[in-house]
């Protein structure tokens, strides 16, 4: 027998001794085709590497003649045969480039054939026994052959080159027509080397693909390796180990390995460089005869007595671990990190070299940034090891040169079980729990465990034969177990609530408690998988990407050429690694599983959306929906009326069924519709369907029971027309219509019966005439039963016109939605207008917000503009700072000294009292440290050191009245500490958040920052709004609370400090202005109006937002105008116009202005000189012109006449006017 | 408890639920499972303590008669009595002082005594009574008391002792987290991992969630803190730790003053005796007193 791989597809072709050639798909493990034109054994077979061809070498039992057959597998037929060999053919091979076939035969010759010209190109003679094998060199013009004459020969066929020709050349045309063999090259193959060394017949010989090496297999039970050069060839070494004839041998195409198999029922792997056996695979009863390798993949096939095995030597699965959006994986002895979103792929470190085997698994620990890498040596499991590495944060050359960092121990597998613990399955099947230093902390004896998987903190998944068990490593207790044969991988969903267990052919999905949710069987091996965020498991088999829902629904998403290993699924992107460990991104169409998921989760709006927008494939989805009991959903997919009708009936949707029935107009449909409608009591539909099917009996009965006598009468007429006498009679009877019946009986010549009928019912006239007729015809006159009564059917109480009461079925989501969608067409006009309206409303609000935003933006700009001007004051502050520092040191010294002494005293007393146990003294608490480390008042408040905080506030900004601050103090203090419970039933322990927690040491502990400058600034908005709305007292409240909060701020830079000062000024201006405005109400006496106007005038000089300034000017203008102070009024008007008020205000103002300018005189002189700059005394509301004595509030900077010095500031209500102070201290930068 | 290769701990579930603050579950489990005779008392103690933690003192007082022979049961009864009756505390403590003078060796009784001294804020006595005991819980109590005394250095030593006894025990892990929180800096993240791991593995109780929140707030991760605190609030709308942490968080994230005040009022309503509130009340009084010391030099 012989085997050959298809170069592209997952096919392997096997020729059998029986003469059959079988085409197998090794991935699907199915027999695809058979070619059975050979009668005798087929010993050689080979796929062409590009054409849809294969060649087989067969023979005939009777006349021992070998022939080659060339087949086209697409056309599934033998194209032609090549005759020439005089005995069995042993092997056949295509040339990789030329249109040649080489065959070796028992007739002691090797022949080369041109399959295009179908001619023998060359006959190579020289062996003096059966030639068992002959092969082309993969790149050079050489042939190697092995013979039972114990020799191996290398032939030079370069002389044949000129014989290679395409069928188009004239030469070959001639050759074909003449039928003569090629003129050239008959004797052009010359023996180059004869390799002698085997003691018995040689069965196989093959070239190395790149090196000048040959390997041979012989009946002397050894494999020999030969080397050659231009002039000679010599034996390199012998591989001993087979204990029977060696049938076949090949070089591994990509590694330094030799594979051989033989009649000792084993396949052996040899190290080519050391010529020692590495591995042996044995079969129980079957002798091996042949080996084949895949031209590109790492696959091999071996044929034995009873079949073949397709195998690979080692796992090709890349090892990787996924954490969030990061994939850690190993490639070429490097640990690499791939960020999925950015596809940034960097090497992190070089890994230590280990045993000659690929890595088996990786487990990553994000908390410690450490990985465990397991290397498992197949067939020598005891030699398996794991390495523990700490991963460098980023790739850097220095760390990557330092692979010794890792710790290595033996173990079959290692996975993390906690932040600082990992579990190792060791070779004696004991689970060791180790800490990060690789020290054993615990041992768990689980003799049946042969594999462990990650299962979250403190847990492990343990594989025992055909079970996987969830095991609590801490309690040493198994929690749950699920049946799955030889699970290979466990993949957890992102939130760890589901796990997929993958064995070779089984997928089991379980929940966190390892309760099985579903099981899926696959025919092809499962490879990998990952959970979608929506709880769909996306997995790969060797040829498909598939999905699985938790309820077990699954299906194919797309096919794959080569296996891939999914790392992450995100939306419709599947991130994966291929066998060459290249990161790849595949896109999938998630519609189908999204749809099914939405159905399962009853998210019908999504379903509907997908129904409308996505292109779902018809039949399968419909079948799915029907099967899963969603006929009403399926209804919306169906265009075919017949299916539609069926589905509509299934879900009892009579209307749609009626529609479909009309379109179909098929008798059976109507019948079915009638039945269903009758069941539902929808008798109108029943009537229609009976009409359509012309089912008069039923129709008549229907009319009877619905009491529709009119229609029943019509039915009688119809029956008459149809000459359906009995029907007509029956209806007449039902109607109680005696005349009709008598008439009918007469017509039917049932005169006597007609007479009886007439007589009985008292139709005497009719009876009489009938009597005469009977008498004339001499018929006997029937006797009339005198007791007969007229049977009159009961009269219907009411005619049932409408349907019977139908069960009110709530319209399914879909129907409703569908109806709506239908209606939108008609009502779209209305919909549009409402839409326009709704679109408009938010626009208005947007406008509003723009307005307020504008206010604020203006303020912002102003503040920035002012900054330049303020620099001066900032530097001024600096000077005072220095003084402050010297002063502050005093406090600093005070406190610790105090503490130390008390602590010392404690020690002493404790010692005296206890003798044997010394209770420790109290340490320094965090708040105490805050007090020590800061001179900012708020830090002291947070520390609960109110006394020092008040002292600081008093010294810095002159606060003397703390009523307004109480709330702020308590509130601030309440955020100083967080709480957590330690031991049950005991009160909380407190933790103290620090603002410099990253680099905090006892020396610089500082509490975290609560209120920030920006937040205070943003609070201005509310106060502004209150001002705009005229709620002055509330606005003052707000401004004051902002102002008072400023000394409790903490900011970083001096610029922030000056901004805070700005904030105070804004608040001050507003408070003065607003309070002044409110003071107008309390005015009394004669000159109320004049005084009021004065105050209004002063108000215009408060530094307010333009919006508010406009308002003040408007009011001042009005008042001045009323007082006939036209001169002042005109200046107000001009100032107002400069601010750009709204058009109507502007127009109004201009009018007033023109009036004023006609008579620019002030009738009542005021204490107001707008041209002379002044401050307003915040207590008496009189102007203090520049140069006049003034005293100020240390915090707000509000001005007062000197007589108010020492009083409480009217603006802050907390500070003392004119107190000497250090100034605002709100930043550590002010102390540097 | 010192065990490296002991049989599965049959009380593990109960014990863990108790430590992580899942008290009802602890009670449920205790009533459900059957344990060997020698573990019976330990199981009952955990159950009674869970009742106490839920403030259901009556259950314990009714169920354990004063005449019971086992000293552990008496000790736990004493704790229930202490907690249930504020007026009797003095006498109970007095009694305790006398008893402790003698030689009580049972570590559980020592623990209960330590508990009561701790509740009395007499941390020195707490340390004194438990300093000979070698149970993990006594170590944990010692750590807690030392933290109260701001002796992080000594607390670390105690933790080391605990780690040597049983590193993997839930209570040891929790104690590690407490110390990490007090240490601050990078250790906050480690503390967070401990709380998160326990929440993942068992149940996310308000106790564990508040632990996480404290770490988050300590690291300035306010958004994360918000979400864990919200979860804690959903699970128990009146947990004092949650309320306190919300007060801190709402102020640090610039929420309106009212938000923080709302939590504070709730706290005052429900836990007038909580040290946090007691401290705050005391501070308010102090503030009033101090404020009287200031006034403007000239009355207006």
Interface residues (C-beta under 8 A of the other chain):
Chain A: X367 X418 X419 X421 X433 X435 X441 X442 X443 X456 X457 X458 X459 X474 X475 X476 X477 X496 X910 X914 X917 X919 X920 X921 X922 X923 X924 X925 X926 X944 X946 X947 X950 X954 X959 X960 X961 X962 X963 X965 X966 X969 X970 X971 X972 X973 X974 X975 X976 X977 X978 X979 X980 X981 X982 X983 X984 X985 X986 X987 X988 X989 X990 X991 X993 X994 X995 X997 X998 X999 X1000 X1008 X1009 X1010 X1011 X1012 X1015 X1179 X1204 X1205 X1206 X1207 X1208 X1216 X1217
Chain B: X4 X5 X7 X8 X9 X12 X13 X18 X19 X21 X23 X49 X50 X52 X53 X79 X83 X115 X118 X119 X123 X124 X125 X127 X128 X131 X137 X140 X141 X143 X144 X146 X147 X148 X149 X150 X151 X152 X153 X154 X167 X168 X174 X175 X178 X181 X182 X184 X185 X186 X188 X190 X193 X194 X197 X198 X200 X201 X207 X210 X211 X213 X214 X217 X218 X219 X220 X240 X241 X244 X245 X247 X248 X251 X252 X254 X257 X260 X261 X264 X274 X275 X276 X279 X280 X283 X284 X286 X287 X288 X290 X291 X294 X295 X296 X297 X298 X299 X300
